[in-house]
Amino acid sequence: MADIKVTLKKSLIGSKKDQIATAHSLGLRKIGDIAVQPDNAMTQGKIKKISHLVAIVEE
């Protein structure tokens, strides 16, 4: 199964609490943090929820 590299591009300040929790569950805390996640339905749902804050690269 492929992996997805997720990078936090915008600050979490001012975001809703559930969006902040979603970013933290992906391992993203500060701008520039990179997390490698498996490409599955759960990860895709999390990315969709915070798509305006992150950049995605498929590996």
RAURMO-V287551 format. One record per pair of residues at least 12 apart in sequence whose ideal C-beta (glycine too) atoms are under 10 Angstrom apart, sorted by the first residue. I is the first residue (numbers start at 0). GAP is how many residues later the second one is. Records with the same first field share a line. If there is no record, write none. Layout:
BEGIN
I->GAP, GAP
END
This chain:
BEGIN
0->37, 38, 39
1->36, 37, 38, 56, 57
2->33, 34, 35, 36, 40, 54, 55, 56
3->22, 31, 32, 33, 34, 35, 36, 39, 40, 43, 52, 53, 54, 55
4->29, 30, 31, 32, 50, 51, 52, 53, 54
5->17, 20, 21, 22, 27, 28, 29, 30, 31, 37, 40, 41, 44, 47, 48, 49, 50, 51
6->21, 24, 25, 26, 27, 28, 46, 47, 48, 49, 50
7->15, 18, 19, 20, 21, 22, 23, 24, 25, 26, 27, 42, 45, 46, 47
8->19, 22, 23, 24, 43, 44, 45, 46
9->21, 40, 42, 43, 44, 45
10->19, 20, 42
11->12, 16, 17, 18, 19, 38, 41
12->18
14->35, 37, 38
15->33, 34
17->31, 32
18->27, 30, 31, 33, 34
19->30, 33
20->25, 28, 29
21->23, 24, 25, 26, 27, 28, 31, 32
22->12, 23, 26, 27, 30, 31
24->12, 17, 18, 21
25->17, 20, 21, 23, 24, 28
27->18, 22, 25, 26
30->22
32->21
33->21, 23
34->19
35->21, 23
36->19
38->17, 19, 20
42->13
43->12
END
